[in-house]
Amino acid sequence: MRYGAITALHGISFKVERGEIVTLIGANGAGKTTTLLALSGLLPIAQGRVVFEDAPLAGLAPEAIVRRGLVQSPEGRRVFAGMTVQDNLEIGATPWRRRGQSIADDLDRVYTLFPRLAERRTQLAWSMSGGEQQMLAVGRALMGRPRLLLLDEPSLGLAPIIVEQLFDKIVDINRQGVTVLLVEQNAAMALSVAARGYLLENGRVVLQDRTERLQDHPLVREAYLGG
């Protein structure tokens, strides 16, 4: 993966098994977000391949990748500020609405998972707190009916108590049958919910293991878990 002449990722290889939560951890600039953008088709891949459910994704447009079941909730939330909660969620369901399918069950699922959104369904997104906007971003991604949900820095800028509540919801989403690939700088939270993890540094995978082993690894403890 390159930005012009700069190589951002160096032959990284990882897998996410169906039903897992897998996390990519690492410092700023490690290549975590770039990895998700490549998986989503938002950045071209210079070499290598991405395979999802035994089918290659190379060359597919982002909207085609979403239709395959790989849906991303982006870093920084990126909700549509001037639109209501419900409108934001309905935009996430665009592939299904274009096919004439009902999204009522999808809305019910999101509102059940995030009751705060149900209370604010007519509220404009800009007027919501950071935590509420993050709920909305995740809910919008769920409206795409993901089989693999990509979460990019969901804890960014949120208070610790909100982070804990959000990660509880991520576990709930996984228990409902959605596989999750989680990118996080908050390594402690990410490793607490994931089954396996990969540590990225300078665009390379330098460690991979079950999360309980990564939590005990000296490099992870010193650099990411406060010793």
PyRosetta script that sets phi, psi and omega in degrees:
from pyrosetta import init, pose_from_sequence

init()
pose = pose_from_sequence("MRYGAITALHGISFKVERGEIVTLIGANGAGKTTTLLALSGLLPIAQGRVVFEDAPLAGLAPEAIVRRGLVQSPEGRRVFAGMTVQDNLEIGATPWRRRGQSIADDLDRVYTLFPRLAERRTQLAWSMSGGEQQMLAVGRALMGRPRLLLLDEPSLGLAPIIVEQLFDKIVDINRQGVTVLLVEQNAAMALSVAARGYLLENGRVVLQDRTERLQDHPLVREAYLGG")
pose.set_psi(1, 126.0)
pose.set_omega(1, -176.2)
pose.set_phi(2, -128.0)
pose.set_psi(2, 147.4)
pose.set_omega(2, 165.8)
pose.set_phi(3, -110.4)
pose.set_psi(3, 99.7)
pose.set_omega(3, -173.5)
pose.set_phi(4, 62.3)
pose.set_psi(4, -123.2)
pose.set_omega(4, 179.9)
pose.set_phi(5, -88.7)
pose.set_psi(5, -2.9)
pose.set_omega(5, -176.3)
pose.set_phi(6, -94.2)
pose.set_psi(6, 126.3)
pose.set_omega(6, 176.6)
pose.set_phi(7, -88.3)
pose.set_psi(7, 117.6)
pose.set_omega(7, -176.1)
pose.set_phi(8, -90.3)
pose.set_psi(8, -32.8)
pose.set_omega(8, 178.6)
pose.set_phi(9, -125.3)
pose.set_psi(9, 140.2)
pose.set_omega(9, -173.3)
pose.set_phi(10, -120.1)
pose.set_psi(10, 79.8)
pose.set_omega(10, 173.3)
pose.set_phi(11, 61.7)
pose.set_psi(11, 36.8)
pose.set_omega(11, -179.9)
pose.set_phi(12, -70.5)
pose.set_psi(12, 147.7)
pose.set_omega(12, 178.9)
pose.set_phi(13, -139.6)
pose.set_psi(13, 129.6)
pose.set_omega(13, 176.5)
pose.set_phi(14, -156.7)
pose.set_psi(14, 166.0)
pose.set_omega(14, 179.4)
pose.set_phi(15, -137.8)
pose.set_psi(15, 153.7)
pose.set_omega(15, 175.6)
pose.set_phi(16, -127.7)
pose.set_psi(16, 117.4)
pose.set_omega(16, 179.8)
pose.set_phi(17, -83.7)
pose.set_psi(17, 151.2)
pose.set_omega(17, 179.4)
pose.set_phi(18, -56.8)
pose.set_psi(18, 132.0)
pose.set_omega(18, 177.4)
pose.set_phi(19, 90.5)
pose.set_psi(19, -5.0)
pose.set_omega(19, -178.0)
pose.set_phi(20, -87.5)
pose.set_psi(20, 161.8)
pose.set_omega(20, 154.8)
pose.set_phi(21, -109.8)
pose.set_psi(21, 120.8)
pose.set_omega(21, 177.5)
pose.set_phi(22, -119.6)
pose.set_psi(22, 140.1)
pose.set_omega(22, -178.9)
pose.set_phi(23, -119.8)
pose.set_psi(23, 144.1)
pose.set_omega(23, 168.5)
pose.set_phi(24, -108.2)
pose.set_psi(24, 118.8)
pose.set_omega(24, 178.9)
pose.set_phi(25, -115.7)
pose.set_psi(25, 162.6)
pose.set_omega(25, -179.9)
pose.set_phi(26, 155.3)
pose.set_psi(26, 168.2)
pose.set_omega(26, -178.1)
pose.set_phi(27, -76.2)
pose.set_psi(27, 172.1)
pose.set_omega(27, 171.9)
pose.set_phi(28, -55.1)
pose.set_psi(28, 136.4)
pose.set_omega(28, 177.9)
pose.set_phi(29, 83.4)
pose.set_psi(29, 5.1)
pose.set_omega(29, -178.2)
pose.set_phi(30, -75.2)
pose.set_psi(30, -20.9)
pose.set_omega(30, -179.7)
pose.set_phi(31, 112.0)
pose.set_psi(31, 10.1)
pose.set_omega(31, -175.6)
pose.set_phi(32, -66.8)
pose.set_psi(32, -53.3)
pose.set_omega(32, -179.2)
pose.set_phi(33, -65.1)
pose.set_psi(33, -39.4)
pose.set_omega(33, 177.5)
pose.set_phi(34, -57.1)
pose.set_psi(34, -39.4)
pose.set_omega(34, 178.2)
pose.set_phi(35, -60.7)
pose.set_psi(35, -46.5)
pose.set_omega(35, -179.9)
pose.set_phi(36, -65.6)
pose.set_psi(36, -39.0)
pose.set_omega(36, 178.3)
pose.set_phi(37, -63.7)
pose.set_psi(37, -35.9)
pose.set_omega(37, 176.9)
pose.set_phi(38, -67.3)
pose.set_psi(38, -42.7)
pose.set_omega(38, 179.1)
pose.set_phi(39, -62.7)
pose.set_psi(39, -35.8)
pose.set_omega(39, -177.1)
pose.set_phi(40, -81.9)
pose.set_psi(40, -4.4)
pose.set_omega(40, -178.6)
pose.set_phi(41, 80.3)
pose.set_psi(41, 12.3)
pose.set_omega(41, -178.5)
pose.set_phi(42, -88.4)
pose.set_psi(42, -12.7)
pose.set_omega(42, 172.0)
pose.set_phi(43, -131.4)
pose.set_psi(43, 137.4)
pose.set_omega(43, 179.7)
pose.set_phi(44, -72.9)
pose.set_psi(44, 148.7)
pose.set_omega(44, 179.0)
pose.set_phi(45, -98.3)
pose.set_psi(45, 124.3)
pose.set_omega(45, -178.7)
pose.set_phi(46, -69.7)
pose.set_psi(46, -38.5)
pose.set_omega(46, 176.5)
pose.set_phi(47, -159.0)
pose.set_psi(47, 166.9)
pose.set_omega(47, -176.3)
pose.set_phi(48, 93.4)
pose.set_psi(48, -170.1)
pose.set_omega(48, -177.0)
pose.set_phi(49, -150.5)
pose.set_psi(49, 156.8)
pose.set_omega(49, 173.8)
pose.set_phi(50, -120.5)
pose.set_psi(50, 125.8)
pose.set_omega(50, -179.2)
pose.set_phi(51, -121.9)
pose.set_psi(51, 128.6)
pose.set_omega(51, 179.6)
pose.set_phi(52, -128.2)
pose.set_psi(52, 120.8)
pose.set_omega(52, -177.5)
pose.set_phi(53, 50.7)
pose.set_psi(53, 48.0)
pose.set_omega(53, 174.9)
pose.set_phi(54, 69.8)
pose.set_psi(54, 7.9)
pose.set_omega(54, 179.4)
pose.set_phi(55, -118.0)
pose.set_psi(55, 132.9)
pose.set_omega(55, 178.0)
pose.set_phi(56, -70.1)
pose.set_psi(56, 145.1)
pose.set_omega(56, 179.9)
pose.set_phi(57, -105.5)
pose.set_psi(57, -5.8)
pose.set_omega(57, -175.9)
pose.set_phi(58, -57.1)
pose.set_psi(58, 132.3)
pose.set_omega(58, 176.3)
pose.set_phi(59, 86.5)
pose.set_psi(59, -9.2)
pose.set_omega(59, 178.6)
pose.set_phi(60, -78.5)
pose.set_psi(60, 143.7)
pose.set_omega(60, 175.4)
pose.set_phi(61, -71.0)
pose.set_psi(61, 154.4)
pose.set_omega(61, -179.4)
pose.set_phi(62, -53.3)
pose.set_psi(62, -40.0)
pose.set_omega(62, -178.8)
pose.set_phi(63, -67.2)
pose.set_psi(63, -30.9)
pose.set_omega(63, 176.6)
pose.set_phi(64, -70.6)
pose.set_psi(64, -35.7)
pose.set_omega(64, 177.3)
pose.set_phi(65, -66.2)
pose.set_psi(65, -39.0)
pose.set_omega(65, 176.1)
pose.set_phi(66, -61.1)
pose.set_psi(66, -43.0)
pose.set_omega(66, 179.9)
pose.set_phi(67, -64.0)
pose.set_psi(67, -26.4)
pose.set_omega(67, 176.4)
pose.set_phi(68, -72.8)
pose.set_psi(68, -17.2)
pose.set_omega(68, 178.0)
pose.set_phi(69, 111.7)
pose.set_psi(69, 11.2)
pose.set_omega(69, 178.6)
pose.set_phi(70, -108.5)
pose.set_psi(70, 110.1)
pose.set_omega(70, -170.7)
pose.set_phi(71, -128.1)
pose.set_psi(71, 137.6)
pose.set_omega(71, -175.8)
pose.set_phi(72, -112.6)
pose.set_psi(72, 138.8)
pose.set_omega(72, 166.3)
pose.set_phi(73, -102.8)
pose.set_psi(73, 113.1)
pose.set_omega(73, -165.8)
pose.set_phi(74, -78.7)
pose.set_psi(74, 161.0)
pose.set_omega(74, 172.5)
pose.set_phi(75, -61.8)
pose.set_psi(75, 140.5)
pose.set_omega(75, 178.8)
pose.set_phi(76, 80.1)
pose.set_psi(76, 7.2)
pose.set_omega(76, 172.8)
pose.set_phi(77, 73.7)
pose.set_psi(77, -57.9)
pose.set_omega(77, 175.9)
pose.set_phi(78, 54.5)
pose.set_psi(78, 41.9)
pose.set_omega(78, 172.5)
pose.set_phi(79, -72.2)
pose.set_psi(79, 160.8)
pose.set_omega(79, 178.3)
pose.set_phi(80, -84.5)
pose.set_psi(80, 101.7)
pose.set_omega(80, -165.8)
pose.set_phi(81, -61.2)
pose.set_psi(81, -36.5)
pose.set_omega(81, -175.5)
pose.set_phi(82, -89.2)
pose.set_psi(82, 9.1)
pose.set_omega(82, -179.8)
pose.set_phi(83, -114.1)
pose.set_psi(83, 157.9)
pose.set_omega(83, -179.4)
pose.set_phi(84, -74.1)
pose.set_psi(84, 167.8)
pose.set_omega(84, 175.4)
pose.set_phi(85, -55.8)
pose.set_psi(85, -49.0)
pose.set_omega(85, -177.6)
pose.set_phi(86, -62.5)
pose.set_psi(86, -41.5)
pose.set_omega(86, 179.5)
pose.set_phi(87, -63.0)
pose.set_psi(87, -40.9)
pose.set_omega(87, 176.9)
pose.set_phi(88, -59.4)
pose.set_psi(88, -44.1)
pose.set_omega(88, -179.4)
pose.set_phi(89, -65.9)
pose.set_psi(89, -40.2)
pose.set_omega(89, -178.9)
pose.set_phi(90, -65.9)
pose.set_psi(90, -32.9)
pose.set_omega(90, 176.0)
pose.set_phi(91, -61.9)
pose.set_psi(91, -37.4)
pose.set_omega(91, 178.1)
pose.set_phi(92, -62.9)
pose.set_psi(92, -23.2)
pose.set_omega(92, -178.7)
pose.set_phi(93, -94.8)
pose.set_psi(93, 11.1)
pose.set_omega(93, -175.5)
pose.set_phi(94, -49.9)
pose.set_psi(94, -44.5)
pose.set_omega(94, -178.9)
pose.set_phi(95, -58.2)
pose.set_psi(95, -34.4)
pose.set_omega(95, -176.9)
pose.set_phi(96, -83.1)
pose.set_psi(96, -35.6)
pose.set_omega(96, 178.2)
pose.set_phi(97, -66.2)
pose.set_psi(97, -35.3)
pose.set_omega(97, 177.8)
pose.set_phi(98, -64.1)
pose.set_psi(98, -25.2)
pose.set_omega(98, 177.7)
pose.set_phi(99, -90.0)
pose.set_psi(99, 5.0)
pose.set_omega(99, 177.8)
pose.set_phi(100, 77.4)
pose.set_psi(100, 17.5)
pose.set_omega(100, -178.1)
pose.set_phi(101, -88.4)
pose.set_psi(101, 147.1)
pose.set_omega(101, 176.4)
pose.set_phi(102, -71.1)
pose.set_psi(102, 141.9)
pose.set_omega(102, 177.1)
pose.set_phi(103, -114.7)
pose.set_psi(103, 12.7)
pose.set_omega(103, -177.3)
pose.set_phi(104, -59.7)
pose.set_psi(104, -42.8)
pose.set_omega(104, 179.9)
pose.set_phi(105, -66.2)
pose.set_psi(105, -35.1)
pose.set_omega(105, 178.4)
pose.set_phi(106, -65.2)
pose.set_psi(106, -42.7)
pose.set_omega(106, 177.9)
pose.set_phi(107, -63.4)
pose.set_psi(107, -43.4)
pose.set_omega(107, 178.6)
pose.set_phi(108, -59.9)
pose.set_psi(108, -40.5)
pose.set_omega(108, -179.5)
pose.set_phi(109, -62.8)
pose.set_psi(109, -46.1)
pose.set_omega(109, -178.9)
pose.set_phi(110, -66.6)
pose.set_psi(110, -43.2)
pose.set_omega(110, -179.0)
pose.set_phi(111, -68.1)
pose.set_psi(111, -30.0)
pose.set_omega(111, 174.9)
pose.set_phi(112, -70.9)
pose.set_psi(112, -40.5)
pose.set_omega(112, 179.2)
pose.set_phi(113, -68.5)
pose.set_psi(113, -39.3)
pose.set_omega(113, -178.3)
pose.set_phi(114, -123.6)
pose.set_psi(114, 81.2)
pose.set_omega(114, -179.1)
pose.set_phi(115, -57.2)
pose.set_psi(115, -29.0)
pose.set_omega(115, 178.9)
pose.set_phi(116, -60.5)
pose.set_psi(116, -36.1)
pose.set_omega(116, 178.2)
pose.set_phi(117, -67.4)
pose.set_psi(117, -37.5)
pose.set_omega(117, 177.8)
pose.set_phi(118, -61.6)
pose.set_psi(118, -38.6)
pose.set_omega(118, 179.6)
pose.set_phi(119, -67.4)
pose.set_psi(119, -25.9)
pose.set_omega(119, -173.6)
pose.set_phi(120, -116.0)
pose.set_psi(120, 26.9)
pose.set_omega(120, -172.0)
pose.set_phi(121, -61.7)
pose.set_psi(121, -25.3)
pose.set_omega(121, 178.9)
pose.set_phi(122, -99.8)
pose.set_psi(122, 4.2)
pose.set_omega(122, -178.0)
pose.set_phi(123, -83.3)
pose.set_psi(123, 143.8)
pose.set_omega(123, 177.1)
pose.set_phi(124, -72.7)
pose.set_psi(124, 140.1)
pose.set_omega(124, -173.0)
pose.set_phi(125, -62.5)
pose.set_psi(125, -32.7)
pose.set_omega(125, -176.7)
pose.set_phi(126, -63.4)
pose.set_psi(126, -26.8)
pose.set_omega(126, -174.4)
pose.set_phi(127, -87.3)
pose.set_psi(127, 2.7)
pose.set_omega(127, -177.7)
pose.set_phi(128, -92.2)
pose.set_psi(128, 158.8)
pose.set_omega(128, 176.9)
pose.set_phi(129, -69.8)
pose.set_psi(129, 167.4)
pose.set_omega(129, 178.2)
pose.set_phi(130, -59.6)
pose.set_psi(130, -40.9)
pose.set_omega(130, 179.3)
pose.set_phi(131, -65.2)
pose.set_psi(131, -40.9)
pose.set_omega(131, 178.3)
pose.set_phi(132, -66.0)
pose.set_psi(132, -39.0)
pose.set_omega(132, 177.5)
pose.set_phi(133, -64.9)
pose.set_psi(133, -35.7)
pose.set_omega(133, 177.7)
pose.set_phi(134, -67.9)
pose.set_psi(134, -40.5)
pose.set_omega(134, 173.8)
pose.set_phi(135, -56.9)
pose.set_psi(135, -42.4)
pose.set_omega(135, -178.6)
pose.set_phi(136, -65.1)
pose.set_psi(136, -41.1)
pose.set_omega(136, 179.8)
pose.set_phi(137, -63.1)
pose.set_psi(137, -42.1)
pose.set_omega(137, 178.3)
pose.set_phi(138, -68.4)
pose.set_psi(138, -42.5)
pose.set_omega(138, 178.0)
pose.set_phi(139, -60.8)
pose.set_psi(139, -41.5)
pose.set_omega(139, 178.0)
pose.set_phi(140, -60.4)
pose.set_psi(140, -41.6)
pose.set_omega(140, 177.2)
pose.set_phi(141, -63.9)
pose.set_psi(141, -39.2)
pose.set_omega(141, 179.1)
pose.set_phi(142, -64.7)
pose.set_psi(142, -27.6)
pose.set_omega(142, 177.8)
pose.set_phi(143, -65.1)
pose.set_psi(143, -19.2)
pose.set_omega(143, 175.7)
pose.set_phi(144, -79.8)
pose.set_psi(144, 2.7)
pose.set_omega(144, 179.3)
pose.set_phi(145, 56.2)
pose.set_psi(145, 56.0)
pose.set_omega(145, -176.3)
pose.set_phi(146, -70.4)
pose.set_psi(146, 144.9)
pose.set_omega(146, 164.3)
pose.set_phi(147, -97.3)
pose.set_psi(147, -27.0)
pose.set_omega(147, 170.5)
pose.set_phi(148, -126.9)
pose.set_psi(148, 116.1)
pose.set_omega(148, -179.7)
pose.set_phi(149, -99.9)
pose.set_psi(149, 122.7)
pose.set_omega(149, 177.0)
pose.set_phi(150, -98.5)
pose.set_psi(150, 119.6)
pose.set_omega(150, -179.5)
pose.set_phi(151, -113.7)
pose.set_psi(151, 119.0)
pose.set_omega(151, -176.2)
pose.set_phi(152, -107.8)
pose.set_psi(152, 106.7)
pose.set_omega(152, 176.4)
pose.set_phi(153, 52.2)
pose.set_psi(153, 55.0)
pose.set_omega(153, -178.4)
pose.set_phi(154, -64.1)
pose.set_psi(154, -22.2)
pose.set_omega(154, -177.9)
pose.set_phi(155, -87.6)
pose.set_psi(155, -2.2)
pose.set_omega(155, -171.8)
pose.set_phi(156, -58.1)
pose.set_psi(156, 122.1)
pose.set_omega(156, 173.9)
pose.set_phi(157, 76.1)
pose.set_psi(157, 11.3)
pose.set_omega(157, -176.3)
pose.set_phi(158, -104.0)
pose.set_psi(158, 150.5)
pose.set_omega(158, 176.6)
pose.set_phi(159, -66.6)
pose.set_psi(159, 150.1)
pose.set_omega(159, -176.5)
pose.set_phi(160, -53.1)
pose.set_psi(160, -41.0)
pose.set_omega(160, -178.6)
pose.set_phi(161, -66.1)
pose.set_psi(161, -35.5)
pose.set_omega(161, 177.7)
pose.set_phi(162, -70.0)
pose.set_psi(162, -37.9)
pose.set_omega(162, 178.0)
pose.set_phi(163, -60.4)
pose.set_psi(163, -44.8)
pose.set_omega(163, 179.7)
pose.set_phi(164, -61.5)
pose.set_psi(164, -43.2)
pose.set_omega(164, 179.6)
pose.set_phi(165, -64.5)
pose.set_psi(165, -40.6)
pose.set_omega(165, -179.5)
pose.set_phi(166, -65.2)
pose.set_psi(166, -41.5)
pose.set_omega(166, -179.6)
pose.set_phi(167, -69.5)
pose.set_psi(167, -30.2)
pose.set_omega(167, 171.5)
pose.set_phi(168, -60.6)
pose.set_psi(168, -39.4)
pose.set_omega(168, 178.9)
pose.set_phi(169, -67.5)
pose.set_psi(169, -36.6)
pose.set_omega(169, 177.7)
pose.set_phi(170, -61.5)
pose.set_psi(170, -41.3)
pose.set_omega(170, 176.2)
pose.set_phi(171, -63.3)
pose.set_psi(171, -41.4)
pose.set_omega(171, 178.2)
pose.set_phi(172, -61.2)
pose.set_psi(172, -43.8)
pose.set_omega(172, 179.3)
pose.set_phi(173, -59.3)
pose.set_psi(173, -43.4)
pose.set_omega(173, 178.8)
pose.set_phi(174, -63.9)
pose.set_psi(174, -40.4)
pose.set_omega(174, 178.9)
pose.set_phi(175, -65.4)
pose.set_psi(175, -23.5)
pose.set_omega(175, 177.2)
pose.set_phi(176, -80.8)
pose.set_psi(176, 1.3)
pose.set_omega(176, 174.1)
pose.set_phi(177, 107.9)
pose.set_psi(177, 7.5)
pose.set_omega(177, -179.3)
pose.set_phi(178, -97.5)
pose.set_psi(178, 123.9)
pose.set_omega(178, 174.1)
pose.set_phi(179, -73.7)
pose.set_psi(179, 143.2)
pose.set_omega(179, -173.0)
pose.set_phi(180, -129.3)
pose.set_psi(180, 131.2)
pose.set_omega(180, 167.8)
pose.set_phi(181, -112.3)
pose.set_psi(181, 115.7)
pose.set_omega(181, -170.0)
pose.set_phi(182, -112.4)
pose.set_psi(182, 120.5)
pose.set_omega(182, 172.9)
pose.set_phi(183, -100.6)
pose.set_psi(183, 127.0)
pose.set_omega(183, -173.9)
pose.set_phi(184, -151.7)
pose.set_psi(184, 137.8)
pose.set_omega(184, 166.9)
pose.set_phi(185, -82.9)
pose.set_psi(185, -25.0)
pose.set_omega(185, 177.9)
pose.set_phi(186, -79.0)
pose.set_psi(186, 82.0)
pose.set_omega(186, -172.8)
pose.set_phi(187, -62.5)
pose.set_psi(187, -36.4)
pose.set_omega(187, -177.9)
pose.set_phi(188, -61.8)
pose.set_psi(188, -45.5)
pose.set_omega(188, 179.4)
pose.set_phi(189, -68.2)
pose.set_psi(189, -43.0)
pose.set_omega(189, -178.2)
pose.set_phi(190, -62.1)
pose.set_psi(190, -44.7)
pose.set_omega(190, -179.0)
pose.set_phi(191, -70.5)
pose.set_psi(191, -21.0)
pose.set_omega(191, -179.3)
pose.set_phi(192, -76.0)
pose.set_psi(192, -22.0)
pose.set_omega(192, -177.7)
pose.set_phi(193, -109.7)
pose.set_psi(193, -21.0)
pose.set_omega(193, -175.8)
pose.set_phi(194, -86.2)
pose.set_psi(194, 156.2)
pose.set_omega(194, 175.2)
pose.set_phi(195, -86.5)
pose.set_psi(195, -37.9)
pose.set_omega(195, -179.7)
pose.set_phi(196, -136.6)
pose.set_psi(196, 159.0)
pose.set_omega(196, -179.8)
pose.set_phi(197, -146.4)
pose.set_psi(197, 157.8)
pose.set_omega(197, 176.6)
pose.set_phi(198, -128.1)
pose.set_psi(198, 132.8)
pose.set_omega(198, 175.9)
pose.set_phi(199, -100.2)
pose.set_psi(199, 121.1)
pose.set_omega(199, 178.1)
pose.set_phi(200, -103.3)
pose.set_psi(200, 135.9)
pose.set_omega(200, 171.8)
pose.set_phi(201, -139.4)
pose.set_psi(201, 125.0)
pose.set_omega(201, 177.6)
pose.set_phi(202, 52.8)
pose.set_psi(202, 43.1)
pose.set_omega(202, 174.9)
pose.set_phi(203, 77.0)
pose.set_psi(203, 12.9)
pose.set_omega(203, -179.9)
pose.set_phi(204, -128.8)
pose.set_psi(204, 148.1)
pose.set_omega(204, 171.2)
pose.set_phi(205, -81.5)
pose.set_psi(205, 117.3)
pose.set_omega(205, -178.0)
pose.set_phi(206, -105.7)
pose.set_psi(206, -18.3)
pose.set_omega(206, 176.3)
pose.set_phi(207, -147.4)
pose.set_psi(207, 145.3)
pose.set_omega(207, 171.5)
pose.set_phi(208, -150.5)
pose.set_psi(208, 138.8)
pose.set_omega(208, -177.7)
pose.set_phi(209, -177.4)
pose.set_psi(209, 176.0)
pose.set_omega(209, 167.0)
pose.set_phi(210, -60.5)
pose.set_psi(210, 146.6)
pose.set_omega(210, -173.1)
pose.set_phi(211, -65.2)
pose.set_psi(211, -31.8)
pose.set_omega(211, 179.4)
pose.set_phi(212, -64.9)
pose.set_psi(212, -30.6)
pose.set_omega(212, 176.9)
pose.set_phi(213, -77.6)
pose.set_psi(213, -38.4)
pose.set_omega(213, 178.0)
pose.set_phi(214, -63.1)
pose.set_psi(214, -36.7)
pose.set_omega(214, 179.6)
pose.set_phi(215, -62.2)
pose.set_psi(215, -26.2)
pose.set_omega(215, -179.2)
pose.set_phi(216, -97.5)
pose.set_psi(216, -3.2)
pose.set_omega(216, -178.5)
pose.set_phi(217, -73.2)
pose.set_psi(217, 134.4)
pose.set_omega(217, -177.1)
pose.set_phi(218, -56.7)
pose.set_psi(218, -40.6)
pose.set_omega(218, -179.0)
pose.set_phi(219, -62.7)
pose.set_psi(219, -44.9)
pose.set_omega(219, -178.8)
pose.set_phi(220, -68.4)
pose.set_psi(220, -42.3)
pose.set_omega(220, -179.0)
pose.set_phi(221, -64.1)
pose.set_psi(221, -42.1)
pose.set_omega(221, -177.2)
pose.set_phi(222, -72.6)
pose.set_psi(222, -43.8)
pose.set_omega(222, -171.9)
pose.set_phi(223, -89.4)
pose.set_psi(223, -27.2)
pose.set_omega(223, -169.8)
pose.set_phi(224, -126.9)
pose.set_psi(224, -14.7)
pose.set_omega(224, -178.1)
pose.set_phi(225, -119.4)
pose.set_psi(225, 16.4)
pose.set_omega(225, 175.7)
pose.set_phi(226, 68.6)
pose.set_psi(226, 33.1)
pose.set_omega(226, 175.1)
pose.set_phi(227, 84.6)
pose.dump_pdb("model.pdb")
